[in-house]
Amino acid sequence: MNKYLIFRTDRIGDFLVSAILIKCIKINDPSCEITVIASKNNYSYINSFPLVDNVIELKNNFFSKLKLILKIKDIEFKKIIVHDGKKRSLLISFFLKSNKIIKLKNPNKINHIDIIKNILSEMNFSFFDNALDFLNEKKFKSIDENDYIQFHFDEKWIHNDYINRYVNIEPTKDELISLIQNIKKKTRKKILITTGKIIPKILNELIPETGKLDIEIFKDINFIKLEEITSNASILIACHGAISHIAAANNIKQIDIIDKSYNYTRWTKHFRNYNYLYRDTFISLKNEITKLL
């Protein structure tokens, strides 16, 4: 059995790109064993991923690195892939047994799907389009409201809670309610509102009005539950993040709010059923979102 080691010591969204690579490896070498070196941020989620055989958490300190090396130093890996591009991951890989260490080439100049294809080429493996459906092996519970719009309203909508140089898209309460009413009028579907770790104050102000607005708000949920909600949605409206990759993997229509100053195509070139809008005043966004529904 061939064994592969992949370093992905960053965030969930970054791992979701690696998931395409992992599925391609499994298609090319079905009996292989894949171990992922994870971070605290993505360890629990990667553990839920059926295509990964082993997950090891790496903390950013000397003792954790030493412990990792001692734990796997006697394993013969066919390939070690430093997919997080971190120097510490590359350094650790030099102390491990492998016939080849693959590191990223020009990661800031190439979109991530082409990086994956380059890695596969170095492994003499083929890329398969159905690897984009990397969540097919997961079994998601059906949500009671199985025909709904997911509106992910997290800190990225709040100017002072996100990147200040990005265009301010923060709404007033009345503007937010107006968008919700527009979505319901255009689609005739229920709206499930999800959020991130930082719950915007304006969202808390909407909770008393959920019955009148016919919406449901989910707070304090982990990413696995968030993934389940996204995977059952008919449309996702969100500022770009990890759930954007979940929607793309499920071929769910999404309206992605992005800023002009950042090259998102590095992450989204492979997305299906994808629509995007540049950050603008909330009133302008409200009108453009309504048109795309």
Protein Blocks (a to p, Z undefined) as FASTA:
>chain_A
ZZddddddbbfklmmmmmmmmmmmmmmmmmbccdddddfklmmmmmmpmkbmbdcddddb
fklmmmmmmmmmmpccfbdcdfkopaklmmmmmmpccfbdcddehkllccfklmmmmmmm
mnopacdfklmmmmlmpccdddfblcccdddddfklpmklmcfkbccfbdcfklmmmmmm
mmmmmnopacdddddfbdcfklmmmmmmmmmnopaddehiafklmmmmmmmpmbdcdddd
fklmmmmmnopacdddddfkbcfklmmmmpghiacdddddfklmmmmmmmmZZ
